């Protein structure tokens, strides 16, 4: 282990109010830590900055999955394990369950949280593409206030979020859809190996066809192809209102080429990520045309 | 006892956690060490600065000037220092050692030692080394060159009617990734001498390196193996350096114990990896599909110091023409110096690299003469009485065509090949499937006269009650040494397996039975165990303690007791003698390169997703002749593990270099296959007993590493028509080939 342990201080409040108070007192210097599946890796290899950390793990107010007719609402500390095992999520939000099932090993799934996955803001995070496709909203809370914002638009740039210092992510909610049979979910994580892999490209596409077979709703989220997780707006625009066909697949491919801005890194190349994103966009449309 | 699946000797302590790995061992007044390393690949050391708000006066600090003896790692050549002194030859090279009782403080302090280095132009590829971008070793940057010649390829290429096929094949570095990172504890002082406990494969290699480091007598240096969590060659030569470092710190600290444990990042950054290679082939085939001439040029990246590269090169060279009959063969080979950390021993030791080139090339040769890969090999496989590239006459009773047939049958080769071709040809087939094979061999034991020079020794000691202790320096590193030695002894003595104990490798107690490498432990050292046991029985018979032809365990126990009562002790010592007819001409590189070989035919079935260019191995068939199988479960485990490592080598494992350092030195980003990436593996032993192995056994450790990569890439070519010639065949590589193919098709 490379970390100098005395260089770290960890606060571990048991109530959300207390945590928000601590954050309000030092919003710039106190870093929240949820499941720790990313930060503890940095800690082990000596790359986690020394300083003060706020453990959220004991905040039971951030746990639980709540279901109404309109929404499924997940506490920020909902683990991948909670997600993958949940029957309603499996039925209505299968791409989120697939993302959870393909994140890390079982131990990581038991510990890693949905909120941590969002706020850690890795462009390679696995659950955000599905959250973008399912049009998630997130609730940010601070001492004396809370606000719901659309998840789409939350990530502004690499590790930059539309979030004030002192704000914590409390909940994530997913709007429930009707007529499940009319929807198509297309999810593909392209990792460095089958499991226990970080994504080279992660693609989540959701679409609904109208009675005439035209695309009525379409949302596509991607990871690892831009400085942030990405909503493929160009591709969505190219598809909306159109009827799936080979020609439309080609248009989707062309639009996807404009959406993504991948880079070369330790795991893959920009060229590979671009080609795979384009191929997956085409395959998504092929799936819609049956 | 031979051929049965007895419980592993050290299984229970390992499973219950009672076994002590090096980091589990507790010492009073322990200091924790750390190594300060260069981050530049080539340069001149100007100064060392101890910075930060740290109590530097409390630290033990060792530099090159503190070395009491020779600052050189004694191996084949003596060119590598324990601590760099002046010239920096690779990133990760050790320059300063520090130690302190407070482990946290060591973690902080290691970041505050700044090395001031003036950079020099680095050499970071085989091509740049050959081009002498900088001179690193001798005049031509070659640590070693070999020439193997049979017949005349030059004349043979002149004949009419031949098909000539040329090709170039490259392989990258590969990390062993043993589960337990390297680590050592040392207690060293002028008064007490040097004692080392550690994770290692070869106690006497460490011993040989530490004697001159301290200028001590051989008896004043003692090396003890701790329970070791895997090696795969990665703990063959490098542990000498860690042991030396820990001992230097302890020496400077006045004999306080010093623990030096690498974390994964350090282990992957600085310790040895498989040598990257380039193999070039030029091959002539006649109208009957027979190999007429083979020219091979084999080059490896040795890294910054000579270490074991010459021997790795030797094995790669000898295996470069494979188990094929061909009258004219010429192999040229060179191990080149670069500013990478020295590459070193890794399961297969050069053979996986040259066999990859050969077996990929043979598929292209087959296609060039219009034969299937199996038929082309069938026409050229070695038969008893024919010779290898080194003129070795094959005397083993092998039947390679029969092994080929068995592998084809088990894998359903013909039917699958045809079915895949039909499916792949369909419009818009997203998943393409293919099947490919490789046939190959792997020499057991040290090369040429190596075993004669080693002159390994094994001791067998009887105790009161007839229990037996085997004394050897061969280490248990997870592969089953202790278990098979006990089986061999139990069989030879006709006493229960439980009566056999294996002494822990400790140079103060066991003789030098050579290193635990080169697929030699079972065949070579196991044979010495068998002979030692037979000598023991002979002694009991000659002394009249055992009468008649047969005896049971009780009679044996009584005989031992009586002998020991009379003579005080009952021991036997055996020393290696080569099997008759094994002769080697080191100068011309000719003769019996190995006393025996393992032989194999492997078949891989793959799928390639054309959306993402991800290749997966869907099924694997591994047919091999390793002689008599001592322990079927352990032997199958060796094959399954080797195939898995071969799958990693083929598809996933990619050391990413930047400025001479591995930058993906974490398990998150250095990708080895998990269970989900490994297919069902059909392991088949075609047992042909070898006359000079224990109960007919040969080596198994390395053979399974040689065949998977070419078989898998041959299958990818069958599936996609894409000829991948470099490893690993990552999706990015397959994509590049596919796009190039598509572009060529468009432009006609």
Boltz contact constraints between the chains, C-beta under 6 A:
constraints:
  - contact:
      token1: [A, 2]
      token2: [B, 107]
      max_distance: 6.0
  - contact:
      token1: [A, 4]
      token2: [B, 104]
      max_distance: 6.0
  - contact:
      token1: [A, 4]
      token2: [B, 107]
      max_distance: 6.0
  - contact:
      token1: [A, 4]
      token2: [B, 108]
      max_distance: 6.0
  - contact:
      token1: [A, 5]
      token2: [B, 104]
      max_distance: 6.0
  - contact:
      token1: [A, 6]
      token2: [B, 104]
      max_distance: 6.0
  - contact:
      token1: [A, 45]
      token2: [B, 265]
      max_distance: 6.0
  - contact:
      token1: [A, 190]
      token2: [B, 612]
      max_distance: 6.0
  - contact:
      token1: [A, 192]
      token2: [B, 671]
      max_distance: 6.0
  - contact:
      token1: [A, 193]
      token2: [B, 671]
      max_distance: 6.0
  - contact:
      token1: [A, 193]
      token2: [B, 677]
      max_distance: 6.0
  - contact:
      token1: [A, 194]
      token2: [B, 676]
      max_distance: 6.0
  - contact:
      token1: [A, 194]
      token2: [B, 677]
      max_distance: 6.0
  - contact:
      token1: [A, 195]
      token2: [B, 674]
      max_distance: 6.0
  - contact:
      token1: [A, 195]
      token2: [B, 676]
      max_distance: 6.0
  - contact:
      token1: [A, 196]
      token2: [B, 674]
      max_distance: 6.0
  - contact:
      token1: [A, 266]
      token2: [B, 656]
      max_distance: 6.0
  - contact:
      token1: [A, 266]
      token2: [B, 664]
      max_distance: 6.0
  - contact:
      token1: [A, 266]
      token2: [B, 669]
      max_distance: 6.0
  - contact:
      token1: [A, 269]
      token2: [B, 732]
      max_distance: 6.0
  - contact:
      token1: [A, 272]
      token2: [B, 732]
      max_distance: 6.0
  - contact:
      token1: [A, 272]
      token2: [B, 735]
      max_distance: 6.0
  - contact:
      token1: [A, 276]
      token2: [B, 612]
      max_distance: 6.0
  - contact:
      token1: [A, 279]
      token2: [B, 611]
      max_distance: 6.0
  - contact:
      token1: [A, 283]
      token2: [B, 611]
      max_distance: 6.0
